[in-house]
Amino acid sequence: MLYIFLNMIGIEAGGFLSGLVKKIISKKQIDAVLIIANLCIAAVGIQGAITTENSALMIISCVLGALAGAGCDLDGKFNRFGGFLKSKFKKANENFVKGFITVFMIQCVGSMAIVGPLDIGLKGDASILIFKIVLDTCSSLIYGAIYGPSVMLSGPFVFLYETVIFLLAGALHPFLTDAVINEISAIGSLLIFAMSLDLLDILHLKVANYLPALLGPVAYYLILMVIR
């Protein structure tokens, strides 16, 4: 639990320090950082997506996930929730919601957010989560300088997400095999790539509507376990 808490602290620290960084760099420099940061996210997304060992499962999961997510209007719910949080802050800027959703997606849609808490809960090994703390602190620092302090709101939600996985580690372990985690990670990476396209204004996507796709590999392997 200590390292999960430190993960939240790292996110908060990165968001706080971003305010100081923003004061010493120009708008031109921020725009340059935004472009290269989003290109890096695209590269990471592609790199992770091609690790899938079951392309058909990825396609089916994404199609069914899109149907479920669009049907429930998950993106709209995310934005309304972000708008609700924005209403609680008098000095919130126009990028408040975008900053919160972007950083939360980056920090939660990936294998490290699953494997890190699992390793702590099952083996007491914090090595993956320590690396994630560094990455999350950096992402909060970079995107905080671009979008503002709303990135700090990701911290408590990342903490809750990882805590649930940590507490349920024993129960989840039989289902979250290496194969399942690999496919979840590949789909998550594809969503991160999709988000980068949106951030780069190449293709406007409601990425949150595709989040149910992450459940596809779990459902598939559960069905295989039952059949066998």
C-alpha positions in Angstrom: 0.0 0.0 0.0 2.9 2.4 0.7 4.0 2.4 -2.9 0.5 2.9 -4.2 0.2 5.9 -1.9 3.6 7.1 -3.1 2.3 6.8 -6.7 -0.4 9.3 -5.8 2.1 11.6 -4.1 4.3 11.5 -7.2 1.3 12.5 -9.4 0.4 15.3 -7.0 4.1 16.5 -6.8 4.4 16.5 -10.6 1.3 18.5 -11.0 2.4 21.0 -8.3 5.9 21.4 -9.8 4.4 21.9 -13.3 3.0 25.2 -12.1 6.5 26.4 -11.3 7.8 25.1 -14.6 5.0 26.9 -16.5 6.2 30.2 -15.0 9.8 29.9 -16.4 9.0 28.6 -20.0 7.3 30.4 -22.8 4.1 29.6 -24.6 6.2 28.6 -27.7 8.2 26.2 -25.6 5.0 24.7 -24.1 3.5 24.1 -27.6 6.8 22.4 -28.7 6.7 20.1 -25.6 3.0 19.3 -26.2 3.7 18.1 -29.8 6.7 16.0 -28.9 5.0 14.5 -25.8 2.0 13.5 -27.8 4.2 12.0 -30.5 6.0 10.0 -27.8 2.6 8.8 -26.6 1.8 7.7 -30.1 5.1 5.8 -30.4 4.5 4.1 -27.0 1.0 3.2 -28.0 2.1 1.6 -31.3 4.9 -0.3 -29.6 2.5 -1.7 -27.0 -0.3 -2.5 -29.4 1.8 -4.7 -31.7 2.7 -7.0 -28.8 -0.8 -8.6 -29.1 -0.6 -12.4 -29.8 -4.3 -12.5 -30.8 -5.2 -9.9 -33.3 -8.7 -11.3 -33.8 -9.4 -10.9 -30.1 -8.2 -7.3 -30.2 -10.5 -6.5 -33.1 -13.5 -8.2 -31.6 -12.9 -6.6 -28.2 -12.6 -3.1 -29.6 -15.7 -3.5 -31.8 -17.8 -4.8 -28.9 -16.2 -2.3 -26.5 -17.1 0.5 -28.9 -20.7 -0.6 -29.1 -21.0 -0.8 -25.4 -19.1 2.4 -24.6 -20.9 4.4 -27.3 -24.2 3.0 -26.2 -23.6 4.1 -22.6 -21.9 7.3 -23.7 -18.9 6.8 -21.5 -17.1 9.7 -23.0 -20.0 12.0 -22.2 -20.1 10.7 -18.6 -16.4 11.3 -18.2 -16.7 14.8 -19.5 -19.7 15.6 -17.4 -17.8 14.3 -14.3 -14.8 16.4 -15.3 -17.2 19.4 -15.7 -18.6 18.7 -12.2 -15.1 18.7 -10.8 -14.3 21.9 -12.7 -17.3 23.6 -11.2 -15.8 23.1 -7.8 -12.7 25.1 -8.7 -13.1 28.8 -9.2 -9.9 29.3 -11.1 -10.3 26.3 -13.5 -9.3 27.1 -17.1 -10.7 25.8 -20.3 -8.3 22.9 -20.4 -9.4 21.6 -17.0 -11.4 18.6 -18.2 -9.0 17.7 -21.0 -6.0 17.7 -18.6 -7.7 15.5 -16.0 -9.0 12.9 -18.6 -5.7 12.8 -20.6 -3.5 12.2 -17.6 -5.9 9.7 -16.0 -6.0 7.7 -19.2 -2.2 7.7 -19.6 -1.7 6.6 -16.0 -4.4 3.9 -15.8 -4.7 2.4 -19.2 -1.7 0.1 -19.3 -0.2 -3.0 -17.9 1.8 -1.4 -15.2 -1.3 -0.1 -13.5 -2.4 -3.7 -13.2 0.8 -5.7 -12.8 2.3 -3.2 -10.3 -0.4 -3.6 -7.6 -0.7 -7.3 -8.3 3.0 -7.9 -7.7 2.9 -6.0 -4.4 -0.2 -7.9 -3.3 1.0 -11.4 -4.3 4.8 -11.2 -4.1 5.6 -8.0 -2.1 7.6 -6.9 -5.2 7.3 -3.1 -5.8 9.8 -2.8 -8.7 7.2 -2.2 -11.4 5.3 0.3 -9.3 8.4 2.2 -8.4 9.1 2.6 -12.2 5.5 3.6 -12.7 5.8 6.3 -9.9 8.7 7.9 -11.9 6.7 7.8 -15.2 3.5 9.1 -13.6 5.4 12.0 -11.9 6.9 12.9 -15.2 3.6 12.8 -17.1 1.9 15.0 -14.5 4.8 17.4 -14.7 4.7 17.6 -18.5 0.9 17.7 -19.0 0.5 19.9 -15.9 2.6 22.6 -17.6 0.4 22.3 -20.6 -3.1 21.9 -19.3 -2.8 23.2 -15.7 -3.3 21.8 -12.2 -6.3 19.6 -13.1 -3.8 16.8 -13.8 -3.4 16.5 -10.0 -7.0 15.2 -9.8 -5.8 12.0 -11.5 -3.8 11.1 -8.3 -6.7 10.0 -6.0 -8.4 8.1 -8.8 -5.2 6.2 -9.7 -4.8 5.5 -6.0 -8.4 4.0 -5.8 -7.9 2.0 -9.0 -4.6 0.5 -7.9 -5.8 -0.1 -4.3 -8.8 -2.2 -5.6 -6.4 -4.3 -7.7 -4.0 -4.7 -4.7 -6.8 -5.7 -2.3 -8.3 -8.2 -4.8 -4.9 -9.5 -5.9 -5.5 -13.0 -4.5 -8.9 -13.3 -6.1 -7.8 -11.8 -9.5 -4.6 -13.7 -9.8 -6.2 -16.9 -11.4 -7.9 -14.8 -14.0 -5.2 -12.2 -14.8 -2.7 -14.6 -16.4 0.3 -13.3 -18.4 -1.7 -13.9 -21.6 -4.7 -11.9 -20.3 -2.5 -9.0 -19.1 -0.6 -8.9 -22.4 -3.9 -8.6 -24.4 -5.3 -6.0 -22.0 -2.1 -4.1 -22.3 -2.1 -4.3 -26.1 -5.7 -2.9 -26.3 -4.8 -0.3 -23.7 -1.8 0.8 -25.8 -4.1 1.0 -28.9 -6.4 3.3 -27.0 -3.4 5.4 -25.9 -2.4 5.7 -29.6 -5.9 6.7 -30.4 -5.7 9.4 -27.7 -2.5 10.7 -29.2 -4.2 11.2 -32.6 -6.9 13.2 -30.8 -4.4 15.3 -28.9 -2.5 15.9 -32.1 -5.7 17.0 -33.8 -5.2 14.3 -36.5 -8.4 12.4 -35.8 -11.0 13.4 -33.2 -12.0 10.3 -31.2 -14.1 9.8 -28.0 -11.5 7.5 -26.6 -13.4 6.8 -23.3 -16.1 5.1 -25.3 -13.7 2.3 -26.2 -12.7 1.6 -22.6 -15.0 -1.5 -22.3 -12.7 -3.1 -24.9 -10.3 -3.7 -22.0 -12.7 -6.3 -20.6 -12.7 -8.3 -23.8 -9.6 -10.5 -23.0 -10.8 -11.2 -19.5 -14.2 -12.4 -20.9 -12.5 -14.4 -23.6 -10.2 -16.3 -21.3 -12.9 -16.8 -18.7 -15.0 -18.6 -21.4 -12.0 -20.7 -22.4 -11.5 -21.7 -18.7 -15.1 -22.7 -18.4 -15.0 -24.8 -21.7 -11.8 -26.6 -20.6 
